[in-house]
Amino acid sequence: MTKLTAMTADGTAGLEPCQVVPAESLLSAAPAEQGAVVFDQDGKTCGLWEATPYAERMEDYPFFELAHILSGAVVITPEGGAPQRFSAGQSYFMEKGFTGRFEVVETCRKAYFVTG
């Protein structure tokens, strides 16, 4: 039987405290984070992640990531590039190797899929 999981903006069912953001990458105070992994197999992971406002510097991001913002907003600034804002209802694709700034500007919940 194939499993089907709803990944929505409302409610916190299934979300648990986590720490995804590496302390050494922080440019601000650490966020409060919570998440839920829906699928994790063969180097591919899908889930929900939520964080309060914070900023970090990403160096050589280790995954390809497709993310859909369910609530809140982030601003992503590639090194040498212009800031791009993504808010509820918008999606982004970040390539493996990304270097730049990632900032949650409004408490953000996203659905994501990453692969190496």
C-alpha positions as CSV (number, residue, x, y, z in Angstrom):
1,M,0.0,0.0,0.0
2,T,1.3,3.5,-0.9
3,K,1.4,6.0,1.9
4,L,-0.1,9.4,1.4
5,T,0.8,12.3,3.8
6,A,-0.7,15.8,3.9
7,M,1.8,18.5,4.3
8,T,0.0,21.7,5.3
9,A,0.5,25.1,6.9
10,D,-2.0,24.6,9.7
11,G,-1.4,22.7,12.9
12,T,1.7,21.3,14.4
13,A,0.8,17.6,14.6
14,G,3.8,15.5,14.1
15,L,6.3,18.4,14.4
16,E,9.0,17.9,17.0
17,P,11.8,20.2,18.2
18,C,14.9,19.8,16.1
19,Q,18.2,21.6,15.3
20,V,18.9,21.7,11.6
21,V,20.8,25.0,11.4
22,P,24.5,24.5,12.2
23,A,25.5,26.8,15.1
24,E,28.7,27.8,13.2
25,S,26.7,29.2,10.3
26,L,24.5,31.5,12.4
27,L,24.7,35.3,11.8
28,S,22.1,36.0,14.5
29,A,20.6,34.3,17.5
30,A,19.6,30.6,17.0
31,P,16.0,30.0,15.8
32,A,13.5,27.8,17.5
33,E,13.1,25.0,15.1
34,Q,10.7,22.1,14.7
35,G,10.2,19.5,12.0
36,A,8.9,16.2,10.8
37,V,10.6,13.8,8.4
38,V,8.0,12.2,6.1
39,F,10.3,10.2,4.0
40,D,14.0,9.3,4.3
41,Q,15.5,6.7,2.0
42,D,18.5,6.3,-0.3
43,G,19.8,9.8,0.3
44,K,16.4,11.4,-0.4
45,T,14.5,13.2,2.4
46,C,11.1,14.9,2.4
47,G,9.5,16.7,5.3
48,L,8.3,19.8,7.1
49,W,10.5,22.3,8.8
50,E,9.6,25.4,10.7
51,A,11.8,28.1,12.2
52,T,11.5,31.5,14.0
53,P,13.4,34.5,12.4
54,Y,17.2,34.1,12.1
55,A,20.0,34.5,9.6
56,E,22.8,32.1,8.5
57,R,25.6,32.0,6.0
58,M,25.5,28.8,3.9
59,E,28.7,27.5,2.4
60,D,28.6,24.8,-0.2
61,Y,25.1,23.6,0.6
62,P,25.3,19.7,0.5
63,F,21.9,19.0,-1.2
64,F,19.7,19.8,-4.1
65,E,16.5,21.2,-2.4
66,L,13.0,21.9,-3.6
67,A,11.0,23.8,-1.0
68,H,7.5,25.2,-0.9
69,I,6.8,27.9,1.7
70,L,3.6,27.1,3.5
71,S,3.6,30.1,5.9
72,G,5.9,33.0,6.7
73,A,8.8,34.2,4.5
74,V,12.5,33.8,3.8
75,V,15.0,35.9,1.9
76,I,17.8,34.0,0.1
77,T,20.8,35.9,-1.2
78,P,23.3,34.0,-3.4
79,E,26.9,35.2,-3.0
80,G,27.3,38.1,-5.4
81,G,23.6,38.1,-6.3
82,A,20.5,39.9,-5.4
83,P,18.2,39.0,-2.5
84,Q,15.1,37.0,-3.4
85,R,12.1,36.8,-1.1
86,F,9.8,33.7,-0.9
87,S,6.6,33.8,1.0
88,A,3.5,31.6,1.5
89,G,2.5,29.9,-1.7
90,Q,5.9,30.3,-3.4
91,S,8.6,27.7,-4.1
92,Y,12.3,27.7,-4.6
93,F,15.0,25.3,-5.9
94,M,18.4,25.5,-4.4
95,E,21.3,23.8,-6.1
96,K,23.8,21.7,-4.3
97,G,26.9,23.9,-3.7
98,F,24.9,27.0,-3.0
99,T,26.8,29.7,-1.1
100,G,25.1,32.8,0.3
101,R,22.8,34.1,3.0
102,F,19.5,32.4,4.1
103,E,17.3,34.4,6.4
104,V,13.9,33.6,7.9
105,V,12.2,37.1,8.1
106,E,8.8,35.8,9.3
107,T,8.4,32.5,11.2
108,C,8.4,30.1,8.3
109,R,7.1,26.7,7.7
110,K,8.1,24.9,4.5
111,A,7.7,21.5,2.9
112,Y,10.9,20.3,1.4
113,F,12.5,17.5,-0.6
114,V,16.3,17.2,-0.6
115,T,18.7,14.8,-2.3
116,G,22.5,14.6,-2.6
